[in-house]
Amino acid sequence: MPPSSRRLRAVPVIGSALVLALAAIGYLVFGSPRHGSPAPAPPPPPGCQAGTGETSIPLDTDQAGIAATIAGIAARHRLPQRAVTIALAAALQETKLQNLDYGDRDSVGVFQQRPSQGWGSTAELENPVYATTKFFAALVKVPGYATMPVDQAAQDVQHSADGSAYDQWTGLATLLAGYFTGASPAGVSCWYTPAGHADLAGAMKQLTATFGPASKDAVLVGMTTVRSAEKKKKETVVHVQRAGAWTVAAFLVAHAQQYGISQIRYAGYVWNAANGSMGWQRAKASGRTASPVPRGSIVAG
């Protein structure tokens, strides 16, 4: 494992202030009044956030996808929220939640694991599902990891040159873990402008790769494809265990742009891609008319 003190390039998060600033610039450039009617401001660039309001945590879509994958792998193996916090702290320090194809010496991936140290091949470690699974496999072998300080547990897995560096991420990792595991329900939102049809088959394949095959005792109980109430498009109904439902919902939101998903519904809430920055909304308050969501299920389309 490379030293934690190295400087790695990472894509910065997209802050709420930046989004607002871009919108304001768009108005000034494109929206000056003409014949008494201002032109509409362009939509904000794609992005994500955990939480709402002034205390929300801005993320880019790649960061949100990796955080959701970490939470999903933990749910698959029935690991506590503390394990997610430890993994997020390690990933924040190593790569700022980015899946890098480079690093110190032969380090690659979200956790900067090294093929030469037995973590796996380069190709395997550049797969966040594989890299996270390997991280957790090492973490559960650390005696008392769930009760020791986050930085100590992360260091016992990573064996970095400066394990204390993980401590600076404990607070942020704790908040993110709460949102992505569903301890704080409806806490993850992303936004982009949908175009075309959703790749539901691809999304469900990735969902299964992360949460494991569907079965009555797994996080995913089953998946079916249906037509929406308006008969205009296909939707996938994901039957889930209640304990992991918001984790699955957060995963789908975080990967919505990748698979062209424009809407997700669960537990009386609805998320729409185009206004995702507004967060999850009560279905009735959103003014939408659609078939009810089966109990214990998430509908994506």
Phi, psi and chi 1 to 4 in degrees:
 res  aa     phi    psi   chi1   chi2   chi3   chi4
   1 MET       -  131.2 -174.5   57.1   49.6      -
   2 PRO   -72.2  161.1   28.4  -35.5      -      -
   3 PRO   -60.5  142.0  -20.1   31.3      -      -
   4 SER   -72.9  -15.2  -66.5      -      -      -
   5 SER   -81.0   -4.3   59.5      -      -      -
   6 ARG   -68.2  158.3   66.3 -172.2  179.2  -78.2
   7 ARG  -101.2  112.8  -59.3  -66.3 -178.3 -178.7
   8 LEU  -109.8  140.1  -70.5  176.5      -      -
   9 ARG   -70.0  134.3  176.0  175.3   59.9   82.8
  10 ALA  -143.5  145.6      -      -      -      -
  11 VAL   -72.7  127.0  178.7      -      -      -
  12 PRO   -69.1  155.0   26.5  -34.7      -      -
  13 VAL   -70.5  156.7  -64.0      -      -      -
  14 ILE   -93.9  108.0  -59.1  173.2      -      -
  15 GLY   -80.0  154.3      -      -      -      -
  16 SER   -60.6  -38.3  -59.8      -      -      -
  17 ALA   -62.9  -38.7      -      -      -      -
  18 LEU   -64.9  -41.8  176.5   57.9      -      -
  19 VAL   -60.6  -44.5  171.3      -      -      -
  20 LEU   -64.3  -39.4  -67.3  174.3      -      -
  21 ALA   -64.0  -42.7      -      -      -      -
  22 LEU   -63.1  -38.5  -70.8  171.3      -      -
  23 ALA   -65.1  -40.7      -      -      -      -
  24 ALA   -64.8  -42.4      -      -      -      -
  25 ILE   -62.2  -40.7  -67.6  171.4      -      -
  26 GLY   -60.1  -38.6      -      -      -      -
  27 TYR   -67.8  -43.3  176.5   79.8      -      -
  28 LEU   -64.3  -37.0  -69.3  173.1      -      -
  29 VAL   -81.3  -43.9  174.7      -      -      -
  30 PHE  -106.8  -16.0  -58.4  102.2      -      -
  31 GLY  -108.5   16.6      -      -      -      -
  32 SER   -66.2  140.9   53.9      -      -      -
  33 PRO   -58.4  135.3  -23.2   34.5      -      -
  34 ARG  -132.3  120.4  -68.7 -174.9  178.6 -178.4
  35 HIS    56.1   32.2  -53.9  -66.5      -      -
  36 GLY    84.0   -0.7      -      -      -      -
  37 SER  -124.7  110.4  -61.1      -      -      -
  38 PRO   -69.5  142.6   25.9  -34.1      -      -
  39 ALA   -73.1  146.3      -      -      -      -
  40 PRO   -66.3  144.9   25.2  -34.7      -      -
  41 ALA   -70.3  146.9      -      -      -      -
  42 PRO   -67.5  154.9   26.1  -35.4      -      -
  43 PRO   -65.8  152.3   25.3  -34.7      -      -
  44 PRO   -67.1  156.5   26.5  -35.2      -      -
  45 PRO   -65.9  155.9   25.4  -34.9      -      -
  46 PRO   -56.0  144.4  -25.0   35.4      -      -
  47 GLY  -169.7  179.8      -      -      -      -
  48 CYS  -142.9  165.6  -60.9      -      -      -
  49 GLN  -153.3  152.2   67.2 -177.6   34.5      -
  50 ALA  -111.7  125.8      -      -      -      -
  51 GLY    89.0  178.6      -      -      -      -
  52 THR  -133.4  163.5   58.7      -      -      -
  53 GLY    74.0 -159.7      -      -      -      -
  54 GLU   -66.6  -21.3  -65.1 -178.2   -4.3      -
  55 THR   -94.7    7.2   59.1      -      -      -
  56 SER   -65.9  153.5   63.7      -      -      -
  57 ILE  -104.6  113.0  -57.7  167.7      -      -
  58 PRO   -76.3  141.1   28.2  -33.6      -      -
  59 LEU  -140.7  152.9  -58.4  163.6      -      -
  60 ASP   -86.9  171.3   66.4   27.8      -      -
  61 THR   -65.7  -32.3   53.6      -      -      -
  62 ASP   -66.9  -43.2  -70.8  -22.3      -      -
  63 GLN   -63.0  -43.8  -69.1  170.5  -43.1      -
  64 ALA   -62.7  -40.7      -      -      -      -
  65 GLY   -62.7  -39.6      -      -      -      -
  66 ILE   -71.3  -42.4  -72.9  172.4      -      -
  67 ALA   -60.1  -40.9      -      -      -      -
  68 ALA   -66.5  -36.3      -      -      -      -
  69 THR   -66.1  -42.6  -64.7      -      -      -
  70 ILE   -60.0  -45.4  -70.5  172.1      -      -
  71 ALA   -65.7  -36.7      -      -      -      -
  72 GLY   -67.3  -42.5      -      -      -      -
  73 ILE   -64.0  -38.8  -63.5  -64.6      -      -
  74 ALA   -63.6  -41.4      -      -      -      -
  75 ALA   -63.7  -40.5      -      -      -      -
  76 ARG   -58.8  -39.0  175.4  177.3 -175.7  169.9
  77 HIS   -99.9   13.5  -65.0  -76.0      -      -
  78 ARG    55.3   43.3  -66.2  178.9  170.4   80.6
  79 LEU   -90.9  151.5  -60.6  179.1      -      -
  80 PRO   -71.7  164.5   27.6  -36.2      -      -
  81 GLN   -58.6  -30.4 -175.2  176.3  -32.6      -
  82 ARG   -60.1  -35.6 -175.8   71.4  165.1 -174.2
  83 ALA   -63.8  -39.1      -      -      -      -
  84 VAL   -64.1  -42.5  178.4      -      -      -
  85 THR   -59.2  -44.5  -61.2      -      -      -
  86 ILE   -63.5  -45.3  -65.3  165.5      -      -
  87 ALA   -65.1  -40.6      -      -      -      -
  88 LEU   -65.7  -39.8  -74.1  170.8      -      -
  89 ALA   -62.2  -41.3      -      -      -      -
  90 ALA   -65.3  -44.3      -      -      -      -
  91 ALA   -68.5  -35.6      -      -      -      -
  92 LEU   -64.5  -42.3  -76.5  163.6      -      -
  93 GLN   -69.5  -42.4  168.6   59.4   24.6      -
  94 GLU   -73.6  -42.0  -61.8  -66.8  -12.9      -
  95 THR  -143.1    5.3   63.4      -      -      -
  96 LYS    56.4   38.8  -55.3  -61.7 -171.7  -65.1
  97 LEU    63.3   41.8  -72.5  174.9      -      -
  98 GLN  -120.1  146.6  -63.2  -69.4  -25.1      -
  99 ASN   -93.3   89.0 -173.8   25.3      -      -
 100 LEU   -85.6  144.1  -57.5 -178.3      -      -
 101 ASP  -100.0   20.9   60.3    0.8      -      -
 102 TYR  -152.5  172.8   64.2   92.0      -      -
 103 GLY   169.1 -168.5      -      -      -      -
 104 ASP   -67.5  127.6 -179.0   67.3      -      -
 105 ARG    55.5 -121.4  -70.6  173.0  -77.7 -172.3
 106 ASP  -103.4   20.0   59.2  -23.0      -      -
 107 SER   -68.9  138.5  -59.1      -      -      -
 108 VAL  -146.9  168.4  -67.3      -      -      -
 109 GLY    83.6 -176.0      -      -      -      -
 110 VAL   -60.4  -41.8  177.6      -      -      -
 111 PHE  -101.4    5.8  -61.4   98.8      -      -
 112 GLN    53.6   46.2  -70.5  -69.0  -80.9      -
 113 GLN   -78.3  151.5  -65.6  149.6  -37.2      -
 114 ARG  -111.5  123.9  -62.7  179.4   59.0 -168.1
 115 PRO   -55.2  -36.4  -26.7   35.5      -      -
 116 SER   -68.7  -14.0   62.8      -      -      -
 117 GLN  -101.9   13.0  -60.8  -60.4  -50.7      -
 118 GLY    86.3   13.5      -      -      -      -
 119 TRP   -77.2  -25.1  -74.2   96.3      -      -
 120 GLY   143.7 -179.1      -      -      -      -
 121 SER   -76.0  164.6   69.0      -      -      -
 122 THR   -58.1  -45.4  -62.3      -      -      -
 123 ALA   -62.2  -40.4      -      -      -      -
 124 GLU   -65.3  -43.7  -72.2  172.7  -29.5      -
 125 LEU   -71.9  -17.7  -64.6  174.9      -      -
 126 GLU   -86.2    2.6  -70.7  177.9    0.6      -
 127 ASN   -98.5  111.1  178.3  -15.3      -      -
 128 PRO   -56.7  -32.0  -27.8   37.2      -      -
 129 VAL   -64.4  -47.7  170.7      -      -      -
 130 TYR   -64.9  -48.2  177.3   90.7      -      -
 131 ALA   -60.1  -42.3      -      -      -      -
 132 THR   -67.8  -40.1  -58.0      -      -      -
 133 THR   -60.6  -42.2  -59.7      -      -      -
 134 LYS   -66.0  -39.4  -66.0  -67.3  -74.6 -172.3
 135 PHE   -60.4  -48.5 -179.4   92.9      -      -
 136 PHE   -67.8  -34.3  -78.1  137.4      -      -
 137 ALA   -61.1  -35.8      -      -      -      -
 138 ALA   -77.1  -36.1      -      -      -      -
 139 LEU   -64.4  -43.3  178.5   63.5      -      -
 140 VAL   -67.5  -12.8  -63.1      -      -      -
 141 LYS   -86.6   -5.8  -64.9  177.8 -178.6  178.6
 142 VAL   -84.9  114.1  176.5      -      -      -
 143 PRO   -59.7  127.8  -22.5   34.8      -      -
 144 GLY    72.2   21.9      -      -      -      -
 145 TYR   -59.6  -30.3   77.5   86.9      -      -
 146 ALA   -74.1  -14.3      -      -      -      -
 147 THR  -117.0  -11.8   56.6      -      -      -
 148 MET   -82.1  164.6   66.8  173.4   58.4      -
 149 PRO   -55.7  145.3  -27.1   36.0      -      -
 150 VAL   -57.0  -45.0  168.0      -      -      -
 151 ASP   -65.6  -34.2   60.5  -42.6      -      -
 152 GLN   -68.2  -42.8 -178.3 -179.2  -24.3      -
 153 ALA   -64.9  -42.2      -      -      -      -
 154 ALA   -63.1  -40.9      -      -      -      -
 155 GLN   -66.4  -35.9  172.5   63.7   -4.0      -
 156 ASP   -65.3  -20.9  -76.5   -8.0      -      -
 157 VAL   -90.5  -45.7  173.6      -      -      -
 158 GLN   -82.8  -31.1  -62.7  -69.7   89.9      -
 159 HIS    54.3   49.6  -58.4  -67.2      -      -
 160 SER   -81.0  165.0  177.5      -      -      -
 161 ALA   -68.7  -28.9      -      -      -      -
 162 ASP  -136.1   84.7 -179.2   12.2      -      -
 163 GLY   -64.9  -21.9      -      -      -      -
 164 SER   -66.4  -17.9   63.0      -      -      -
 165 ALA   -64.3  -24.1      -      -      -      -
 166 TYR   -68.4  -24.0  -61.4  114.6      -      -
 167 ASP   -62.2  -33.4 -178.4   58.8      -      -
 168 GLN   -64.1  -16.4   64.3 -175.6  -46.6      -
 169 TRP  -101.0    0.7  -59.0  103.6      -      -
 170 THR   -59.1  -47.0  -62.8      -      -      -
 171 GLY   -62.7  -48.3      -      -      -      -
 172 LEU   -65.2  -42.2 -180.0   57.7      -      -
 173 ALA   -63.1  -36.9      -      -      -      -
 174 THR   -63.9  -43.9  -60.3      -      -      -
 175 LEU   -64.7  -46.6  -69.6  173.0      -      -
 176 LEU   -61.9  -40.0  -71.4  174.1      -      -
 177 ALA   -60.5  -40.1      -      -      -      -
 178 GLY   -61.9  -41.0      -      -      -      -
 179 TYR   -72.9  -44.9  -68.4  125.7      -      -
 180 PHE   -80.2  -18.9  -79.6   92.9      -      -
 181 THR   -90.6   -7.4   62.6      -      -      -
 182 GLY    87.1    4.1      -      -      -      -
 183 ALA   -60.1  -31.4      -      -      -      -
 184 SER  -111.1   93.9  -61.4      -      -      -
 185 PRO   -60.6  152.2  -22.1   34.3      -      -
 186 ALA    55.4   36.3      -      -      -      -
 187 GLY   -96.4   -8.4      -      -      -      -
 188 VAL  -115.8  128.2  177.0      -      -      -
 189 SER  -139.9  143.5 -172.5      -      -      -
 190 CYS  -133.0  165.1  -60.7      -      -      -
 191 TRP  -146.8  143.9   52.7   92.6      -      -
 192 TYR  -165.6  169.5   78.2  101.3      -      -
 193 THR   -97.0  108.8  -57.4      -      -      -
 194 PRO   -65.4  151.1  -17.5   32.0      -      -
 195 ALA  -152.5  128.2      -      -      -      -
 196 GLY    83.6 -167.9      -      -      -      -
 197 HIS   -92.9  149.7  -63.2  -73.1      -      -
 198 ALA   -74.6  143.9      -      -      -      -
 199 ASP   -90.9   76.8  177.4   13.9      -      -
 200 LEU   -67.6  -35.1  -64.7  176.4      -      -
 201 ALA   -63.2  -43.0      -      -      -      -
 202 GLY   -65.1  -40.0      -      -      -      -
 203 ALA   -64.6  -41.6      -      -      -      -
 204 MET   -70.3  -32.3  -64.4  -51.1  109.4      -
 205 LYS   -64.2  -43.4 -178.5  178.2  179.3  179.7
 206 GLN   -69.9  -35.4 -171.8   60.8   37.5      -
 207 LEU   -61.4  -43.7 -160.3   66.8      -      -
 208 THR   -67.8  -38.3  -59.6      -      -      -
 209 ALA   -62.1  -31.3      -      -      -      -
 210 THR   -87.8  -51.4  -58.2      -      -      -
 211 PHE   -91.4  -10.4  -71.4   88.8      -      -
 212 GLY    96.2  164.8      -      -      -      -
 213 PRO   -60.1  149.4  -21.0   33.4      -      -
 214 ALA   -72.5  136.1      -      -      -      -
 215 SER  -162.5  168.0   72.7      -      -      -
 216 LYS   -66.0  -21.1   65.3  177.3 -177.6  178.8
 217 ASP  -104.4    1.6  -62.0  -39.2      -      -
 218 ALA   -96.8  173.9      -      -      -      -
 219 VAL   -60.0  -46.3  177.9      -      -      -
 220 LEU   -91.5  121.2  -54.1  177.2      -      -
 221 VAL   -88.7  -35.8  177.3      -      -      -
 222 GLY  -179.8  166.4      -      -      -      -
 223 MET  -141.0  135.9  -69.0  177.6  -80.0      -
 224 THR  -135.4  152.3   55.5      -      -      -
 225 THR  -107.3  131.8  -60.3      -      -      -
 226 VAL  -133.9  172.9  -60.7      -      -      -
 227 ARG   -95.5  142.5  -75.2  -77.5 -178.7 -179.6
 228 SER   -65.7  165.4   65.3      -      -      -
 229 ALA   -58.6  -32.8      -      -      -      -
 230 GLU   -81.7   -3.1  -61.1   84.4   -3.0      -
 231 LYS    61.4   23.8  -54.4  -65.7 -176.5 -178.9
 232 LYS   -97.2  -24.1  -66.4 -179.4  179.2  179.3
 233 LYS  -153.5  163.0   65.5  175.7 -175.6  177.8
 234 LYS   -83.4  149.3  -70.0 -177.0  178.5 -179.6
 235 GLU  -133.9  153.0  -64.7 -179.9  -36.3      -
 236 THR  -109.2  129.9  -67.4      -      -      -
 237 VAL  -100.4  116.7  179.4      -      -      -
 238 VAL  -103.2  112.0 -175.3      -      -      -
 239 HIS   -84.9  126.6  -52.4  -79.9      -      -
 240 VAL  -133.4  159.3  -65.9      -      -      -
 241 GLN   -72.9  139.2  -62.1  -71.8   -7.7      -
 242 ARG   -58.1  -37.7 -177.1  176.3  179.8 -178.2
 243 ALA   -61.9  -29.1      -      -      -      -
 244 GLY  -109.1    9.1      -      -      -      -
 245 ALA   -62.7  -47.4      -      -      -      -
 246 TRP   -71.6  -25.2  -81.6  113.4      -      -
 247 THR   -65.6  -42.8  -52.9      -      -      -
 248 VAL   -66.1  -43.2  174.6      -      -      -
 249 ALA   -61.0  -43.0      -      -      -      -
 250 ALA   -63.2  -38.7      -      -      -      -
 251 PHE   -61.5  -45.1 -177.1   92.5      -      -
 252 LEU   -65.4  -39.9  -70.6  170.0      -      -
 253 VAL   -64.3  -45.3  168.1      -      -      -
 254 ALA   -63.8  -27.6      -      -      -      -
 255 HIS  -105.1   11.7  -69.2   83.9      -      -
 256 ALA   -60.7  -46.0      -      -      -      -
 257 GLN   -63.9  -40.0 -177.0 -178.9   21.3      -
 258 GLN   -59.6  -35.9 -179.9  178.7   -9.1      -
 259 TYR  -111.3    9.1  -65.6  104.3      -      -
 260 GLY    70.1   24.3      -      -      -      -
 261 ILE   -76.8  129.4  -63.1  171.6      -      -
 262 SER  -107.7  -15.8   60.2      -      -      -
 263 GLN  -151.9  142.4 -174.6  179.2   90.9      -
 264 ILE  -137.0  136.0  -62.3  168.8      -      -
 265 ARG  -128.5  138.2  -52.2 -165.1  -57.5  -84.3
 266 TYR  -162.6  138.6  174.1   65.3      -      -
 267 ALA    50.6   40.6      -      -      -      -
 268 GLY    81.8    5.4      -      -      -      -
 269 TYR  -112.2  156.5  -74.8   87.5      -      -
 270 VAL  -137.5  138.7   59.7      -      -      -
 271 TRP  -118.7  130.2  168.4   87.5      -      -
 272 ASN  -118.4  134.7  -73.2  -63.5      -      -
 273 ALA   -58.8  -43.2      -      -      -      -
 274 ALA   -67.8  -28.6      -      -      -      -
 275 ASN  -120.3   30.9   65.9   -7.4      -      -
 276 GLY   -61.9  -24.2      -      -      -      -
 277 SER   -66.5  -14.5   59.8      -      -      -
 278 MET   -81.8   -8.9  -63.3  173.0   62.2      -
 279 GLY    83.7 -179.9      -      -      -      -
 280 TRP   -65.9  143.2  -72.2   79.2      -      -
 281 GLN  -128.8  153.2  -57.9  172.8   60.8      -
 282 ARG   -60.9  135.7  -73.8  -71.6 -175.7 -179.2
 283 ALA   -57.9  -41.4      -      -      -      -
 284 LYS   -66.9  -39.7  -68.9 -178.1  179.4  179.2
 285 ALA   -66.9  -24.8      -      -      -      -
 286 SER   -77.0  -13.3   70.4      -      -      -
 287 GLY    77.9   10.2      -      -      -      -
 288 ARG   -84.2  154.2   67.6  177.7  -50.4  -80.2
 289 THR  -122.3  115.1   57.0      -      -      -
 290 ALA  -154.3  165.4      -      -      -      -
 291 SER   -63.4  147.1   57.4      -      -      -
 292 PRO   -65.1  152.5   24.2  -34.5      -      -
 293 VAL   -83.5  129.1  176.9      -      -      -
 294 PRO   -57.6  142.2  -23.2   34.2      -      -
 295 ARG   -57.5  134.0 -174.8  176.2  179.7   84.1
 296 GLY    74.6   23.7      -      -      -      -
 297 SER  -133.5  154.9  -60.7      -      -      -
 298 ILE  -115.6  132.1  -58.4  168.3      -      -
 299 VAL  -108.7  126.8  176.8      -      -      -
 300 ALA  -127.3  138.4      -      -      -      -
 301 GLY  -166.9      -      -      -      -      -
